[in-house]
């Protein structure tokens, strides 16, 4: 059950199998079961493989642990011993210390030790090509964790190059990171299953129904203008992609961004801000 956030499981003795489901209601945690299911002795009986596939299908809506895997249950912490601290430093180094530079216009995919990631599952929401989730990445002992926003793609379900256009846009606009677009902390992979684009948290999106004041509109235009000045179109002008942090406006979700030398297109995109 480790690999589907402890929601579903299969208990089997290779002759019979029981499906398990964790249920939480009114402050109580209950483990329900269905079965036993006979795995042998009948042409209509499912195989253990079918039972495992059934577990994966039950987990389909769980964004993070849905893919079946041959990996054993991962450890959840480094521990506070000298050995744990050494392992933590080694894992951070392998992840580029969350300060990874692009190479030839593309961020390299680095392995990320799952023990570095503390995902806030209550924040998960679907995006067009995966999921978004708030998380904290561990740093050296005694140092506060790094708050991040992770864009996650399950490479067992989707093309493992789905994040490539967005990564290239962030690389091309690296001089704007931390100013008008989020800082990229790295492009990572966990267990050869999940691709993760780790980004700076840049506040809350401009509310859908709130009136945009003249001051805010000018700030939004200024942010968009700096992207245009770098020769890029954002490609998805919507309130949800303008975020406010410390009285500054950032643009997020660069998956549709692309190089553009057509001033008419840039002007048309800029004018869309007035219509939001």
QUIFENZI-V569037 format. One line per field, one symbol per residue. psi: psi as a letter, one per 40 degrees, with the letter a starting at -180 (. if undefined). A space follows every 50 residues. Layout:
psi: ???
This chain:
psi: edefffdiihhieediihhihhhhhfeihhhiihaihheieideiiiddd ddddddddedehddfdhiieiihiieidieidddddddddddddeeffgh iihfeihihihhhdeehgigdeehiiadfbiiiiihhiaihehiihhihh hhhheediheededddddddddfdeehedeiihheihihhefdhhhhhii hfaiihideihhiddddddddddddddddeeiideghideehihhffihi higedeiihhehdddddddddddde.
